[in-house]
Amino acid sequence: MRSEDTGVAVLGTGIMGSAMARNLVRAGLRTTVWDRSRPTMAALEAAGAHAAASAEEAIRDAPVVITMLPTEEAVAAVVFAGGVAEAFAKGAVWAQMGKIGIAATEQFGARLRQLRPDVLFVDAPVSGSKGPATNGQLLILASGPAEAEPTLRPAFSAIGRKTVWLGEAGQGSRMKLVINAYMSILIEGVAEALELADRMGIDEAKLAEAIEGGPLDAPIAEAKLLKMERGDFAPEFPMQWALKDVDLALAAAGPDRPPLLAALSPQWHAAVDAGLGREDVSAARRALGKRH
């Protein structure tokens, strides 16, 4: 399928959804957006997207529909209570790309099959935050029917550097939780290393220099270390959403909870309760020590 033949509707234009929509427009795909926030839609309309008056209008003729909504409740309200499921174009592909957890993902896939067996459901969360989303460099963790792949290829190529297909719907969400659990532990480790350095009188910049280029120099760790060192907590991946992933991972793990994640959850809950939830996950540094 040629990109110019592909119409894409994006429902949810927050940090990630708006970046995706801009890259879809840049790739020459006919892009329609909808969000409850009119200002974000106006900015995307200025960039070349069509701003729909309703979610139902946005998806009516779209072969590809992307939902990038923040919660399970938001997806249910927009897609199932809002008339979207009934309005999907015949043979459309719904790519559910927001993080809503494994159980909700599988439940929504089953509901769609009952209501609209002609529409293909793909579970496709992404790995990456604001920077990769802006640059079209997201890792897409796709799972669902193989026949959906050709239809999604132009859109996924526009928003991601790589798409990994993982089997039946639900496997993408499982992989996403595992990846974000790893990332969260890594970021908390960076925050605690900087706190320890501070207590021991070690220059934080020297710690970054010592790690740089060596086996401990993971790109995400370096990026968050530099943000922490600069005191830059502008949201790329807000802490409240990182915490959501930690809790979803703990719920999926069962009663024998992984000990590091189990310890991290109350630490980050306290940080969110203290008002840091909308800041970047690098604000894990601010949650440590009175100076921050």
ZAPABA-42160 format. One record per residue (C-alpha): x, y, z; residue number from 1. Coordinates in Angstrom, 1 decimal. Example, Ala and Ser with C-alpha at 12.3 -4.5 7.8 and 13.67 -1.06 7.14 Angstrom:
2
px; py; pz; num
12.3; -4.5; 7.8; 1
13.7; -1.1; 7.1; 2
This chain:
292
px; py; pz; num
0.0; 0.0; 0.0; 1
1.4; 3.4; -1.0; 2
1.6; 6.0; 1.8; 3
-0.5; 8.5; -0.2; 4
-3.3; 5.9; -0.2; 5
-3.3; 5.6; 3.5; 6
-5.6; 7.7; 5.7; 7
-4.7; 7.7; 9.4; 8
-6.9; 8.9; 12.3; 9
-5.1; 9.7; 15.6; 10
-7.3; 9.8; 18.7; 11
-5.4; 11.4; 21.6; 12
-2.9; 14.2; 20.9; 13
-1.0; 14.6; 24.1; 14
2.8; 14.5; 24.1; 15
3.1; 11.3; 22.2; 16
0.0; 11.5; 20.0; 17
0.8; 14.9; 18.7; 18
4.4; 13.9; 17.8; 19
3.1; 10.9; 16.0; 20
0.5; 13.0; 14.1; 21
3.2; 15.5; 13.0; 22
5.3; 12.7; 11.6; 23
2.4; 11.1; 9.8; 24
1.8; 14.5; 8.1; 25
5.5; 14.8; 7.2; 26
5.4; 11.4; 5.6; 27
2.6; 12.5; 3.3; 28
-0.2; 10.5; 4.9; 29
-3.7; 11.9; 5.1; 30
-3.9; 12.5; 8.8; 31
-7.0; 13.3; 10.9; 32
-6.8; 14.1; 14.6; 33
-9.2; 14.4; 17.5; 34
-8.7; 15.3; 21.1; 35
-10.7; 16.8; 23.9; 36
-8.1; 19.6; 24.0; 37
-8.9; 22.0; 21.2; 38
-5.5; 23.9; 21.4; 39
-3.4; 20.8; 20.6; 40
-5.7; 20.1; 17.7; 41
-5.4; 23.6; 16.4; 42
-1.6; 23.3; 16.4; 43
-1.8; 20.1; 14.5; 44
-4.2; 21.5; 12.0; 45
-1.7; 24.3; 11.3; 46
0.9; 21.6; 10.7; 47
-1.3; 20.0; 8.0; 48
-3.6; 17.6; 9.8; 49
-7.4; 17.7; 9.6; 50
-9.0; 18.4; 13.0; 51
-12.2; 16.5; 13.4; 52
-15.1; 17.7; 15.5; 53
-15.6; 14.3; 17.1; 54
-13.8; 11.0; 17.4; 55
-16.5; 9.3; 15.4; 56
-16.0; 11.8; 12.5; 57
-12.2; 11.4; 12.7; 58
-12.3; 7.7; 12.1; 59
-15.2; 7.3; 9.7; 60
-13.2; 6.8; 6.5; 61
-9.8; 5.9; 7.9; 62
-8.2; 2.6; 7.0; 63
-5.9; 3.0; 10.0; 64
-7.0; 4.3; 13.4; 65
-4.4; 5.0; 16.2; 66
-5.6; 5.5; 19.8; 67
-3.0; 7.2; 22.0; 68
-5.3; 7.8; 25.0; 69
-3.9; 7.9; 28.5; 70
-6.0; 5.3; 30.3; 71
-8.2; 2.2; 30.0; 72
-11.2; 4.3; 31.0; 73
-10.5; 6.9; 28.3; 74
-10.2; 4.2; 25.6; 75
-13.5; 2.6; 26.7; 76
-15.3; 6.0; 26.8; 77
-14.1; 7.1; 23.3; 78
-14.2; 3.8; 21.4; 79
-17.0; 1.8; 23.0; 80
-19.2; 4.4; 24.7; 81
-18.5; 7.1; 22.1; 82
-19.7; 5.3; 19.0; 83
-16.3; 4.8; 17.4; 84
-16.4; 1.0; 17.3; 85
-19.6; 1.1; 15.3; 86
-18.2; 3.8; 13.0; 87
-15.0; 2.1; 12.0; 88
-14.6; 1.8; 8.2; 89
-15.1; -1.7; 6.8; 90
-11.9; -3.6; 7.0; 91
-10.1; -0.9; 9.1; 92
-7.2; -1.6; 11.4; 93
-7.3; -0.2; 15.0; 94
-3.8; 0.2; 16.4; 95
-4.2; 0.6; 20.2; 96
-0.9; 2.3; 21.1; 97
-1.5; 3.8; 24.5; 98
-0.5; 2.0; 27.7; 99
-3.6; 0.5; 29.3; 100
-2.4; -2.9; 30.6; 101
-2.7; -6.5; 29.5; 102
-6.2; -7.3; 30.8; 103
-7.8; -4.2; 29.3; 104
-6.0; -4.7; 26.0; 105
-7.3; -8.3; 25.7; 106
-10.8; -7.3; 26.8; 107
-11.0; -4.5; 24.2; 108
-9.8; -6.9; 21.5; 109
-12.5; -9.4; 22.4; 110
-15.2; -6.6; 22.5; 111
-14.2; -5.4; 19.1; 112
-14.4; -8.9; 17.6; 113
-17.9; -9.2; 18.9; 114
-19.1; -5.8; 17.6; 115
-17.0; -5.5; 14.4; 116
-15.5; -8.8; 13.3; 117
-14.4; -7.1; 10.0; 118
-12.1; -4.7; 11.9; 119
-8.6; -5.9; 12.8; 120
-7.3; -5.1; 16.3; 121
-3.5; -4.6; 16.9; 122
-2.0; -4.0; 20.3; 123
1.0; -1.8; 19.5; 124
2.5; 0.1; 22.5; 125
5.7; 2.0; 21.9; 126
9.0; 2.3; 23.6; 127
10.4; 5.8; 23.7; 128
9.5; 9.2; 25.1; 129
9.0; 12.7; 23.7; 130
12.4; 12.9; 21.9; 131
12.1; 9.7; 19.9; 132
8.4; 10.4; 19.2; 133
9.3; 13.8; 17.8; 134
12.1; 12.3; 15.7; 135
10.0; 9.4; 14.4; 136
12.4; 7.0; 16.2; 137
10.0; 5.0; 18.4; 138
10.2; 1.2; 18.9; 139
6.8; -0.2; 18.1; 140
5.9; -3.4; 19.9; 141
3.1; -4.8; 17.7; 142
1.0; -7.8; 18.2; 143
-2.1; -8.9; 16.4; 144
-3.2; -10.5; 13.1; 145
-0.5; -10.7; 10.5; 146
-2.8; -9.5; 7.8; 147
-2.8; -6.1; 9.5; 148
0.9; -5.5; 8.9; 149
0.8; -4.2; 5.3; 150
-2.0; -1.7; 6.1; 151
-0.1; -0.4; 9.1; 152
3.4; -0.4; 7.5; 153
3.3; 3.2; 6.1; 154
2.0; 4.7; 9.4; 155
4.4; 2.7; 11.5; 156
7.3; 3.6; 9.2; 157
6.5; 7.3; 9.7; 158
6.4; 7.2; 13.5; 159
9.0; 4.5; 14.4; 160
12.5; 3.4; 13.7; 161
11.6; -0.3; 14.0; 162
8.5; -2.4; 14.5; 163
8.8; -5.8; 16.2; 164
5.8; -8.2; 15.7; 165
5.3; -10.4; 18.7; 166
2.4; -12.7; 18.0; 167
-1.2; -12.4; 19.1; 168
-2.7; -9.2; 20.6; 169
-1.6; -8.7; 24.2; 170
2.0; -9.7; 23.6; 171
3.0; -6.2; 22.8; 172
1.6; -4.9; 26.1; 173
3.4; -7.6; 27.9; 174
6.7; -6.7; 26.3; 175
6.1; -3.0; 27.0; 176
5.7; -3.7; 30.7; 177
8.9; -5.7; 30.8; 178
10.9; -3.0; 29.0; 179
9.5; -0.2; 31.2; 180
10.2; -2.1; 34.4; 181
13.8; -2.4; 33.3; 182
13.9; 1.3; 32.4; 183
12.3; 2.4; 35.7; 184
14.8; 0.4; 37.8; 185
17.6; 1.9; 35.7; 186
16.4; 5.5; 36.2; 187
15.9; 5.0; 39.9; 188
19.5; 3.6; 40.0; 189
20.8; 6.7; 38.3; 190
18.9; 8.9; 40.8; 191
20.3; 7.0; 43.8; 192
23.8; 7.0; 42.4; 193
23.7; 10.8; 42.1; 194
22.3; 11.1; 45.6; 195
25.1; 8.9; 47.0; 196
27.7; 10.9; 45.1; 197
26.2; 14.1; 46.5; 198
26.4; 12.7; 50.1; 199
30.0; 11.6; 49.5; 200
31.1; 14.9; 48.1; 201
31.6; 13.7; 44.6; 202
31.1; 16.1; 41.7; 203
28.0; 14.9; 39.7; 204
29.6; 16.0; 36.5; 205
32.6; 13.8; 37.2; 206
30.4; 10.9; 37.8; 207
28.9; 11.4; 34.4; 208
32.3; 11.7; 32.9; 209
33.5; 8.5; 34.6; 210
30.5; 6.5; 33.2; 211
30.5; 8.0; 29.7; 212
31.6; 5.7; 26.9; 213
32.0; 2.6; 29.2; 214
29.9; -0.5; 29.7; 215
27.6; 1.3; 32.1; 216
26.8; 4.0; 29.7; 217
23.2; 3.1; 28.6; 218
21.7; 5.9; 26.4; 219
18.6; 6.3; 28.6; 220
20.7; 6.4; 31.7; 221
23.0; 9.0; 30.3; 222
20.1; 11.1; 29.1; 223
18.3; 11.0; 32.5; 224
21.6; 11.5; 34.4; 225
22.2; 14.7; 32.4; 226
18.7; 15.9; 33.1; 227
19.1; 15.3; 36.8; 228
22.5; 17.0; 36.9; 229
21.0; 20.1; 35.2; 230
17.9; 20.1; 37.3; 231
15.8; 19.8; 34.2; 232
12.6; 18.0; 35.0; 233
10.6; 19.2; 32.0; 234
8.3; 16.2; 31.1; 235
9.5; 13.8; 28.3; 236
8.0; 10.8; 30.1; 237
6.0; 12.0; 33.1; 238
6.6; 10.3; 36.4; 239
2.9; 9.5; 36.9; 240
2.9; 7.4; 33.7; 241
6.2; 5.7; 34.6; 242
4.6; 4.8; 38.0; 243
1.5; 3.5; 36.2; 244
3.8; 1.1; 34.3; 245
5.5; 0.0; 37.4; 246
2.2; -0.9; 39.1; 247
0.9; -2.6; 36.0; 248
4.1; -4.7; 35.9; 249
3.7; -5.6; 39.5; 250
0.0; -6.6; 39.0; 251
1.0; -8.8; 36.0; 252
3.9; -10.4; 37.9; 253
1.5; -12.2; 40.4; 254
1.8; -12.7; 44.1; 255
5.6; -13.3; 44.2; 256
6.5; -9.6; 43.4; 257
9.9; -8.8; 42.0; 258
11.7; -7.1; 44.9; 259
13.2; -4.1; 43.2; 260
9.9; -3.1; 41.6; 261
8.0; -3.8; 44.8; 262
10.4; -1.3; 46.6; 263
10.2; 1.2; 43.8; 264
6.4; 1.5; 43.7; 265
5.9; 3.2; 47.1; 266
8.9; 5.4; 46.6; 267
7.5; 6.8; 43.4; 268
3.9; 6.9; 44.8; 269
5.3; 9.2; 47.5; 270
7.0; 11.4; 44.8; 271
3.8; 11.7; 42.9; 272
1.8; 12.5; 46.0; 273
4.4; 15.2; 46.7; 274
3.5; 16.9; 43.4; 275
6.1; 15.4; 41.1; 276
3.8; 13.3; 38.9; 277
3.7; 15.7; 35.9; 278
7.4; 16.2; 35.9; 279
9.7; 14.0; 33.9; 280
10.6; 10.6; 35.4; 281
14.0; 12.1; 36.1; 282
12.3; 13.8; 39.0; 283
13.1; 10.6; 40.8; 284
16.2; 12.6; 41.8; 285
14.1; 15.2; 43.4; 286
12.4; 12.6; 45.6; 287
15.8; 11.9; 47.2; 288
17.4; 14.2; 49.7; 289
16.2; 17.5; 51.2; 290
18.3; 19.6; 48.9; 291
16.2; 18.6; 45.9; 292
